[in-house]
């Protein structure tokens, strides 16, 4: 089996896999995208026939008297609660979460990361808005001014469990109570509400509105906001096309909500519930040239009793402290069994170094030291294949004119196997060690693409964020140049010009892909290539120059001169 063919096939597989796994596919814009123009006039009232057959319009219908509030507030009020990790702002208009900023994570303007991108309108409701079957009740629940109890007097960091209670009651018999509990060091909010109409329970669903939606780099390799449900031991992500096809999901959920590459907002352990998703397109801020943000909103119905919500970073150790399955919300891909120990190793190295860029380099060196024997064995095997290549090619040339279906073709394989056995060469030993190292390479790719530890982490000089692409494309170009260098010094088992051109084209493809990948990924692969170049030179020094074997022409190999018979020859078959 020719080494270049195997490597070419394998590298082609890698390119296809990485393209399918990381390149965002364009999705058709669903028909139920929420319009973002909140300044448009309300739709005209439709005309309905009355019982007497006379048409009446909404404009001429007598307005129903508004219910007078019995328990509530006279003015709108914001309640700000600051814990060790978040700054939450509630509004008593509808008793909803108006702002939720993470104190340890920052956006592009270096402000604390905001996880509530909605504006409180019906199209973009704040989290913990309520929805009932009666639209009038829904409107009242989300626009009424609630009385507030239990809120901290000043905006200080709370050191104990904080409970905030909102209550509203009106003369129509509508009574609503919302309670929120925040721990001093947690990204979990506990929420409970009761809604009654004339002492009869009113079924409601909780509407979160547009969720998460990181304002990070607009890269096609970064996961955008998607629906997320965990059911039957498996995390399922819902892209826009999936939501358009089936917006409502019902079942026994371990958690359900929305996530993006680095953050998520989910209901924890809701049990048997119904979750409805819809896509939302938010326009960029005024004067900005950024494209609209395609987000996802969700509402949940059926979760009884107090309900816990997690709104925060997708930090592996943090999610593991909540539940092992919650940590599976981080999509580490098919090599997650390797990603987790690599992540722990990276964080361990960083605990001593204090810079994730240098930590990536040191971890890369450690990994390559461990894989040194495998790569050394692969190079030695390819060198042996290179040495016997002239003899193997001579055997193949003798049978070149035979068809593949010719039984005599089998004799060629027998002769090749005999040659391999005599020279102590295993055709697969050059490729198998390379295959064993590939899962580690792909696991590091997944780790460096999804790890929130790298978000906003600087390295040195021009790289200020390892989770975004290199602004000057220096590391991708270095990675591509080192890959070309490495291929030129790697022993080749064949000399087919077409294969050589294809192999030299691979670094070009990889360089183009790496231009927009996170800088941390490019650093890892560039350092791996440089290490491979050094190891190649070391291996070449240890095993010495290749032994070139000269194959005699077929006519010469059929003649053997017997001893003592100079000038005479006896024919024999080789």
C-alpha positions as CSV (number, residue, x, y, z in Angstrom):
1,X,0.0,0.0,0.0
2,X,1.6,3.2,-1.1
3,X,2.2,5.7,1.6
4,X,1.4,8.8,-0.4
5,X,-2.0,7.4,-1.4
6,X,-2.9,6.6,2.2
7,X,-1.8,10.0,3.5
8,X,-3.6,11.8,0.6
9,X,-6.9,9.9,1.3
10,X,-6.6,10.5,5.1
11,X,-5.9,14.2,4.7
12,X,-8.8,14.5,2.3
13,X,-11.0,12.9,5.0
14,X,-9.7,15.4,7.5
15,X,-10.6,18.4,5.3
16,X,-14.1,17.0,4.6
17,X,-14.6,16.4,8.3
18,X,-13.4,19.8,9.4
19,X,-15.5,21.5,6.7
20,X,-18.7,19.6,7.8
21,X,-18.0,20.2,11.5
22,X,-16.9,23.8,11.5
23,X,-18.0,25.6,8.4
24,X,-21.4,27.1,9.0
25,X,-23.9,26.2,6.4
26,X,-26.4,28.8,5.1
27,X,-29.9,28.1,6.3
28,X,-33.1,29.4,4.8
29,X,-34.6,32.3,6.7
30,X,-37.8,30.9,8.3
31,X,-41.1,32.4,7.8
32,X,-41.7,33.1,11.4
33,X,-38.8,35.4,12.0
34,X,-39.9,38.2,14.3
35,X,-40.0,41.6,12.8
36,X,-37.7,44.0,14.5
37,X,-39.3,47.3,13.5
38,X,-41.1,48.2,16.7
39,X,-41.9,51.6,15.3
40,X,-44.3,50.3,12.7
41,X,-48.0,51.3,13.2
42,X,-50.3,48.6,14.6
43,X,-52.3,46.6,12.1
44,X,-55.7,47.8,11.3
45,X,-58.5,46.1,13.1
46,X,-60.3,43.5,11.2
47,X,-64.1,43.8,10.6
48,X,-66.3,41.1,12.2
49,X,-70.0,40.7,11.7
50,X,-72.0,41.2,14.9
51,X,-74.8,38.9,16.0
52,X,-77.3,41.1,14.3
53,X,-75.5,40.9,11.0
54,X,-74.1,44.5,11.2
55,X,-70.4,44.8,10.7
56,X,-68.5,46.5,13.6
57,X,-64.9,47.6,13.6
58,X,-62.3,47.5,16.4
59,X,-62.2,51.3,16.3
60,X,-66.0,51.6,17.0
61,X,-66.1,48.8,19.6
62,X,-66.6,50.1,23.1
63,X,-63.4,49.9,25.1
64,X,-63.6,47.6,28.1
65,X,-62.9,49.4,31.3
66,X,-59.5,48.9,32.7
67,X,-59.3,47.0,36.0
68,X,-58.1,49.2,38.8
69,X,-54.9,47.9,40.6
70,X,-55.5,47.0,44.2
71,X,-51.9,45.9,44.9
72,X,-49.1,47.4,42.8
73,X,-46.8,50.4,42.4
74,X,-47.5,53.9,41.3
75,X,-44.3,54.3,39.2
76,X,-41.9,52.1,37.3
77,X,-38.9,51.0,39.4
78,X,-35.7,49.1,38.7
79,X,-34.3,46.7,41.3
80,X,-30.6,46.0,40.9
81,X,-29.0,43.0,42.6
82,X,-25.2,42.5,42.4
83,X,-23.7,39.1,43.4
84,X,-20.1,38.0,43.1
85,X,-20.6,36.9,39.5
86,X,-23.5,38.9,38.0
87,X,-25.3,42.2,38.1
88,X,-29.1,41.6,37.6
89,X,-31.6,44.4,37.0
90,X,-35.3,43.6,37.5
91,X,-38.1,46.0,36.5
92,X,-41.4,46.1,38.4
93,X,-43.2,46.5,35.0
94,X,-44.2,43.0,34.5
95,X,-41.8,41.8,37.2
96,X,-39.2,40.7,34.7
97,X,-35.4,40.5,34.3
98,X,-34.3,43.6,32.4
99,X,-30.6,43.1,32.4
100,X,-28.2,40.3,33.3
101,X,-24.5,41.1,33.0
102,X,-21.6,38.7,33.8
103,X,-19.0,40.5,35.8
104,X,-16.1,38.2,34.8
105,X,-16.7,38.1,31.0
106,X,-16.7,41.1,28.7
107,X,-17.9,42.1,25.2
108,X,-16.1,43.8,22.4
109,X,-16.4,47.2,24.1
110,X,-14.9,45.7,27.3
111,X,-18.2,46.1,29.2
112,X,-19.6,43.1,31.2
113,X,-21.3,40.6,28.9
114,X,-25.0,41.1,28.6
115,X,-27.2,38.0,28.3
116,X,-30.6,39.9,27.9
117,X,-30.6,41.3,24.4
118,X,-34.4,41.9,24.3
119,X,-36.1,45.3,24.7
120,X,-39.2,44.3,26.6
121,X,-41.5,44.7,23.6
122,X,-44.1,41.9,22.8
123,X,-41.8,40.8,20.0
124,X,-38.7,40.8,22.1
125,X,-39.9,40.2,25.7
126,X,-37.7,40.3,28.7
127,X,-37.0,37.0,30.5
128,X,-39.7,35.8,32.9
129,X,-42.5,37.4,30.9
130,X,-45.8,35.4,31.2
131,X,-48.1,34.2,28.5
132,X,-51.7,33.1,29.1
133,X,-54.4,31.9,26.8
134,X,-56.3,35.2,27.2
135,X,-54.4,38.0,25.5
136,X,-55.8,40.7,27.9
137,X,-54.4,38.7,30.8
138,X,-51.1,38.3,29.1
139,X,-50.9,42.1,28.4
140,X,-51.8,42.9,32.0
141,X,-49.3,40.5,33.5
142,X,-46.4,41.9,31.4
143,X,-47.3,45.6,31.6
144,X,-48.6,46.1,35.1
145,X,-46.5,47.8,37.8
146,X,-45.9,45.3,40.6
147,X,-45.3,46.1,44.2
148,X,-41.7,45.0,45.2
149,X,-40.7,43.4,48.5
150,X,-37.4,41.9,49.7
151,X,-35.2,43.9,47.3
152,X,-31.9,45.3,48.7
153,X,-32.0,48.9,49.5
154,X,-28.7,49.7,47.9
155,X,-26.9,48.2,45.0
156,X,-24.3,46.3,46.9
157,X,-22.8,42.8,46.6
158,X,-25.1,40.4,48.4
159,X,-23.5,37.9,50.8
160,X,-26.5,35.7,51.4
161,X,-29.4,34.3,49.5
162,X,-31.4,37.2,48.1
163,X,-35.2,36.9,47.6
164,X,-37.2,39.4,45.6
165,X,-41.0,39.3,45.6
166,X,-43.3,41.1,43.1
167,X,-47.0,41.2,43.6
168,X,-50.0,42.6,41.6
169,X,-53.7,42.4,42.2
170,X,-56.5,44.3,40.4
171,X,-60.3,44.8,40.7
172,X,-60.9,42.2,38.0
173,X,-59.7,39.5,40.3
174,X,-56.3,39.0,38.6
175,X,-53.6,38.2,41.2
176,X,-50.0,37.5,40.3
177,X,-47.0,36.8,42.5
178,X,-43.5,36.4,41.2
179,X,-40.5,35.4,43.4
180,X,-36.8,35.3,42.5
181,X,-34.0,33.9,44.5
182,X,-30.3,34.6,43.8
183,X,-27.4,33.0,45.5
184,X,-24.3,35.1,46.3
185,X,-21.9,33.0,44.1
186,X,-23.9,31.3,41.3
187,X,-25.3,31.8,37.9
188,X,-28.6,30.1,38.9
189,X,-31.8,32.0,39.4
190,X,-34.7,30.3,41.1
191,X,-38.1,31.5,39.9
192,X,-41.7,30.8,41.1
193,X,-44.9,32.4,40.2
194,X,-48.6,32.0,40.9
195,X,-51.4,33.5,38.8
196,X,-55.1,33.4,39.7
197,X,-58.2,34.9,38.3
198,X,-61.0,35.1,41.0
199,X,-59.1,32.6,43.0
200,X,-58.9,30.1,40.1
201,X,-55.5,29.1,38.9
202,X,-54.5,30.6,35.4
203,X,-52.2,28.3,33.4
204,X,-49.2,30.3,32.0
205,X,-46.0,29.7,30.2
206,X,-42.8,31.5,30.9
207,X,-41.3,33.5,27.9
208,X,-37.6,34.2,28.0
209,X,-37.4,36.2,24.8
210,X,-34.1,36.5,22.8
211,X,-31.5,34.5,24.7
212,X,-27.7,34.9,24.9
213,X,-26.3,35.9,21.5
214,X,-22.6,36.7,22.1
215,X,-21.4,39.9,20.4
216,X,-18.1,38.2,19.7
217,X,-16.4,37.9,16.4
218,X,-18.7,37.2,13.5
219,X,-16.9,34.1,12.3
220,X,-18.4,31.3,10.3
221,X,-16.5,28.9,12.5
222,X,-18.2,30.1,15.7
223,X,-21.4,28.5,16.8
224,X,-24.3,30.9,16.7
225,X,-27.3,30.9,19.0
226,X,-29.4,27.7,18.7
227,X,-32.1,25.9,20.6
228,X,-30.8,23.4,23.1
229,X,-32.7,20.5,24.7
230,X,-31.3,17.5,26.7
231,X,-33.5,14.5,26.5
232,X,-32.9,10.7,26.8
233,X,-29.2,11.3,27.7
234,X,-28.4,13.3,24.6
235,X,-28.0,17.0,23.9
236,X,-29.9,18.1,20.7
237,X,-29.2,21.5,19.1
238,X,-31.9,23.2,17.0
239,X,-30.8,25.4,14.2
240,X,-33.1,27.9,12.5
241,X,-34.2,25.4,9.9
242,X,-35.1,22.9,12.6
243,X,-37.1,25.5,14.5
244,X,-39.0,26.5,11.4
245,X,-39.8,22.8,10.8
246,X,-40.8,22.0,14.3
247,X,-41.0,25.0,16.8
248,X,-42.6,23.1,19.6
249,X,-40.8,20.3,21.5
250,X,-42.5,18.2,24.2
251,X,-41.0,15.6,26.5
252,X,-39.2,14.9,29.7
253,X,-36.3,17.3,29.6
254,X,-33.2,17.4,31.7
255,X,-32.7,21.0,30.6
256,X,-34.0,23.2,27.8
257,X,-33.2,26.6,26.5
258,X,-30.7,28.4,24.2
259,X,-26.9,28.4,23.9
260,X,-24.2,29.8,21.6
261,X,-20.5,29.1,21.5
262,X,-19.7,30.3,25.0
263,X,-22.9,31.1,26.9
264,X,-26.3,29.6,27.6
265,X,-29.6,30.3,29.2
266,X,-31.6,27.1,30.1
267,X,-34.3,25.9,32.4
268,X,-32.7,23.2,34.7
269,X,-34.6,20.0,35.3
270,X,-38.0,21.1,34.1
271,X,-39.2,17.6,33.8
272,X,-42.2,17.0,31.5
273,X,-42.8,20.2,29.7
274,X,-43.4,21.9,26.4
275,X,-40.8,24.2,24.9
276,X,-41.6,26.6,22.1
277,X,-38.8,28.1,20.0
278,X,-38.8,31.0,17.5
279,X,-36.1,32.8,15.7
280,X,-35.4,36.5,16.2
281,X,-33.4,38.9,14.1
282,X,-32.1,41.9,16.0
283,X,-30.9,45.0,14.1
284,X,-27.4,46.4,14.9
285,X,-27.1,49.5,17.0
286,X,-27.7,52.8,15.3
287,X,-24.7,53.8,13.2
288,X,-23.2,50.3,13.3
289,X,-22.2,48.4,10.2
290,X,-22.5,45.1,11.9
291,X,-25.0,42.6,10.4
292,X,-28.2,41.8,12.2
293,X,-27.9,39.3,15.0
294,X,-29.8,36.1,14.4
295,X,-30.9,34.9,17.9
296,X,-33.4,32.4,19.3
297,X,-36.2,32.9,21.8
298,X,-37.9,30.2,23.9
299,X,-40.8,29.8,26.2
300,X,-41.5,26.9,28.5
301,X,-44.9,25.6,29.8
302,X,-45.7,22.8,32.2
303,X,-42.8,23.0,34.6
304,X,-44.5,23.0,37.9
305,X,-43.3,24.4,41.3
306,X,-40.1,26.5,41.7
307,X,-38.0,26.4,38.6
308,X,-34.2,26.9,38.3
309,X,-32.6,28.7,35.4
310,X,-29.0,28.8,34.5
311,X,-27.8,31.9,32.7
312,X,-24.0,32.1,32.4
313,X,-20.8,30.9,30.8
314,X,-20.3,27.4,29.5
315,X,-17.4,26.7,31.8
316,X,-16.8,23.0,32.1
317,X,-15.9,22.8,35.8
318,X,-18.8,25.2,36.6
319,X,-21.3,23.1,34.7
320,X,-19.9,19.9,36.2
321,X,-20.6,21.3,39.7
322,X,-24.3,21.5,38.7
323,X,-24.7,18.2,37.0
324,X,-22.6,15.9,34.8
325,X,-25.2,16.0,32.0
326,X,-25.3,19.8,32.2
327,X,-21.6,19.9,31.3
328,X,-22.5,18.0,28.1
329,X,-24.0,21.3,26.8
330,X,-20.4,22.1,25.7
331,X,-20.1,20.5,22.3
332,X,-16.6,18.9,22.3
333,X,-17.4,16.7,19.3
334,X,-16.7,13.1,18.7
335,X,-13.4,13.1,20.7
336,X,-14.9,14.5,23.9
337,X,-13.2,11.6,25.8
338,X,-9.9,13.2,24.9
339,X,-10.9,16.9,25.1
340,X,-11.8,16.8,28.8
341,X,-8.3,15.6,30.1
342,X,-6.7,18.0,27.6
343,X,-8.8,20.9,29.0
344,X,-7.8,20.0,32.5
345,X,-4.2,19.8,31.5
346,X,-4.3,23.2,29.8
347,X,-5.9,24.8,32.9
348,X,-3.2,23.1,35.1
349,X,-0.4,24.5,33.0
350,X,-2.0,27.9,33.0
351,X,-2.2,27.9,36.8
352,X,1.6,28.1,36.7
353,X,2.1,30.2,33.5
354,X,-0.7,32.7,33.8
355,X,-1.0,33.2,30.0
356,X,-3.1,30.9,27.9
357,X,-1.0,31.5,24.8
358,X,2.2,30.2,26.3
359,X,0.2,27.5,28.1
360,X,-1.0,26.3,24.7
361,X,2.6,26.2,23.5
362,X,3.8,24.3,26.5
363,X,1.0,21.8,26.4
364,X,1.7,21.3,22.7
365,X,5.3,20.4,23.5
366,X,4.2,18.0,26.2
367,X,1.8,16.3,23.8
368,X,4.4,16.0,21.1
369,X,7.0,14.6,23.6
370,X,4.5,11.9,24.5
371,X,3.8,11.1,20.8
372,X,7.5,11.1,19.9
373,X,7.9,7.3,19.7
374,X,4.9,6.9,17.4
375,X,6.1,9.6,15.0
376,X,9.6,8.2,15.1
377,X,8.4,4.7,14.3
378,X,6.3,6.1,11.4
379,X,9.3,7.9,9.9
380,X,11.5,4.9,10.2
381,X,8.9,2.7,8.5
382,X,8.5,5.2,5.7
383,X,12.2,5.3,5.2
384,X,12.3,1.5,4.8
385,X,9.5,1.8,2.3
386,X,11.4,4.5,0.5
387,X,14.5,2.3,0.2
388,X,12.7,-0.7,-1.3
389,X,10.5,1.5,-3.6
390,X,12.7,0.9,-6.7
391,X,12.3,-2.9,-6.3
392,X,8.6,-2.7,-5.6
393,X,8.1,-0.5,-8.7
394,X,10.1,-3.0,-10.8
395,X,7.7,-5.8,-9.7
396,X,4.7,-3.6,-10.4
397,X,6.0,-2.7,-13.9
398,X,6.3,-6.4,-14.8
399,X,2.6,-6.8,-14.2
400,X,1.5,-3.3,-15.4
401,X,-0.1,-4.6,-18.6
402,X,-2.3,-7.2,-16.9
403,X,-5.9,-6.4,-16.0
404,X,-7.0,-6.2,-12.4
405,X,-9.3,-9.2,-13.0
406,X,-6.4,-11.3,-14.4
407,X,-5.6,-14.2,-12.0
408,X,-1.9,-13.7,-12.8
409,X,-2.2,-10.3,-11.1
410,X,-2.3,-12.1,-7.7
411,X,1.3,-13.1,-8.3
412,X,2.3,-9.5,-8.1
413,X,0.9,-9.2,-4.6
414,X,2.7,-12.3,-3.6
415,X,6.0,-11.0,-4.8
416,X,5.4,-7.7,-3.1
417,X,4.6,-9.4,0.2
418,X,7.7,-11.6,-0.2
419,X,9.8,-8.4,-0.7
420,X,8.3,-6.8,2.4
421,X,9.0,-9.8,4.5
422,X,12.6,-10.2,3.3
423,X,13.3,-6.5,4.0
424,X,11.4,-6.4,7.3
425,X,8.9,-3.8,6.1
426,X,5.3,-3.5,7.2
427,X,3.3,-1.4,4.6
428,X,0.9,-0.2,7.3
429,X,3.4,0.6,10.0
430,X,4.0,4.1,8.4
431,X,0.4,5.1,8.5
432,X,-0.9,3.5,11.7
433,X,1.2,5.6,14.0
434,X,0.1,8.7,12.1
435,X,-3.6,7.7,12.5
436,X,-3.1,7.2,16.3
437,X,-2.0,10.8,16.6
438,X,-4.9,12.3,14.6
439,X,-7.5,12.0,17.4
440,X,-5.3,14.1,19.7
441,X,-5.0,16.8,16.9
442,X,-8.7,16.9,16.3
443,X,-9.4,16.9,20.1
444,X,-7.2,19.9,20.5
445,X,-9.0,21.6,17.7
446,X,-12.3,21.1,19.4
447,X,-10.9,22.2,22.8
448,X,-9.4,25.4,21.5
449,X,-12.5,26.3,19.5
450,X,-15.0,25.9,22.3
451,X,-13.1,26.6,25.5
452,X,-14.4,29.8,27.2
453,X,-11.1,30.1,29.0
454,X,-9.6,31.4,25.7
455,X,-12.4,34.0,25.1
456,X,-10.8,37.4,25.6
457,X,-7.5,35.8,26.7
458,X,-4.4,37.7,25.3
459,X,-1.2,36.1,24.2
460,X,1.4,38.7,23.3
461,X,1.9,41.6,20.9
462,X,-0.8,41.7,18.3
463,X,-2.9,38.8,19.6
464,X,-5.3,40.2,22.2
465,X,-7.9,37.4,22.1
466,X,-7.1,33.8,21.5
467,X,-10.7,32.9,20.6
468,X,-10.7,35.2,17.6
469,X,-8.6,35.0,14.4
470,X,-5.1,36.5,14.1
471,X,-5.8,40.1,12.9
472,X,-2.6,40.1,10.8
473,X,-2.8,36.4,9.8
474,X,0.8,35.8,10.9
475,X,0.1,32.5,12.8
476,X,-1.9,30.9,9.9
477,X,0.8,31.8,7.4
478,X,3.4,30.4,9.7
479,X,1.4,27.2,10.1
480,X,1.1,26.9,6.3
481,X,4.8,27.5,5.7
482,X,5.8,25.0,8.3
483,X,3.5,22.4,6.8
484,X,5.1,22.9,3.4
485,X,8.6,22.6,5.0
486,X,7.6,19.5,6.9
487,X,6.2,17.8,3.8
488,X,9.4,18.5,1.8
489,X,11.7,16.7,4.4
490,X,9.3,13.8,5.0
491,X,10.4,10.6,3.3
492,X,8.3,9.8,0.3
493,X,7.4,6.3,-0.8
494,X,6.7,7.2,-4.4
495,X,7.5,9.9,-6.9
496,X,4.3,10.3,-8.7
497,X,4.2,14.0,-9.8
498,X,0.4,14.1,-9.6
499,X,0.5,12.9,-6.0
500,X,3.2,15.4,-5.2
501,X,1.2,18.3,-6.5
502,X,-1.9,17.2,-4.5
503,X,0.2,16.8,-1.3
504,X,1.7,20.3,-1.8
505,X,-1.8,21.7,-2.3
506,X,-3.0,20.5,1.1
507,X,-1.0,23.2,3.0
508,X,-2.7,25.9,0.9
509,X,-6.1,24.6,1.8
510,X,-5.3,24.4,5.4
511,X,-3.8,27.9,5.4
512,X,-7.0,29.3,3.9
513,X,-9.1,27.5,6.5
514,X,-6.9,28.7,9.4
515,X,-7.1,32.4,8.4
516,X,-10.5,32.8,10.2
517,X,-10.0,30.2,12.9
518,X,-9.3,31.2,16.5
519,X,-5.7,32.2,17.0
520,X,-5.2,29.6,19.7
521,X,-5.9,26.8,17.1
522,X,-3.3,28.3,14.7
523,X,-0.7,28.6,17.4
524,X,-1.2,24.9,18.4
525,X,-0.9,23.6,14.8
526,X,2.1,25.9,14.0
527,X,4.0,24.7,17.1
528,X,3.1,21.1,16.3
529,X,4.5,21.5,12.7
530,X,7.7,23.1,14.0
531,X,8.2,20.3,16.5
532,X,7.6,17.8,13.7
533,X,10.3,19.5,11.6
534,X,12.8,19.3,14.4
535,X,11.9,15.7,15.1
536,X,12.2,14.8,11.4
537,X,15.8,16.2,11.4
538,X,16.6,14.3,14.6
539,X,15.2,11.0,13.2
540,X,17.1,11.5,9.9
541,X,20.3,12.0,12.0
542,X,19.7,8.9,14.1
543,X,18.9,6.5,11.2
544,X,21.3,8.0,8.7
545,X,20.9,8.6,5.0
546,X,18.7,6.4,2.9
547,X,20.2,3.3,1.3
548,X,19.5,3.5,-2.4
549,X,19.1,0.1,-4.0
550,X,19.8,-0.2,-7.8
551,X,17.5,-2.6,-9.6
552,X,19.1,-4.4,-12.6
553,X,17.2,-4.5,-15.9
554,X,15.1,-7.6,-16.5
555,X,17.5,-8.9,-19.2
556,X,20.5,-8.6,-16.9
557,X,18.7,-10.3,-14.0
558,X,18.1,-13.4,-16.2
559,X,21.8,-14.0,-16.8
560,X,24.2,-15.6,-14.3
561,X,27.9,-16.2,-15.1
562,X,29.0,-19.5,-13.6
563,X,32.4,-19.6,-11.8
564,X,35.4,-20.5,-14.0
565,X,33.5,-19.9,-17.3
566,X,34.6,-16.4,-18.3
567,X,32.8,-15.1,-21.3
568,X,30.1,-17.8,-21.1
569,X,26.7,-17.4,-19.6
570,X,23.9,-19.7,-18.6
571,X,20.4,-18.4,-18.8
572,X,18.2,-18.6,-15.8
573,X,14.9,-17.2,-14.6
574,X,15.2,-14.7,-11.7
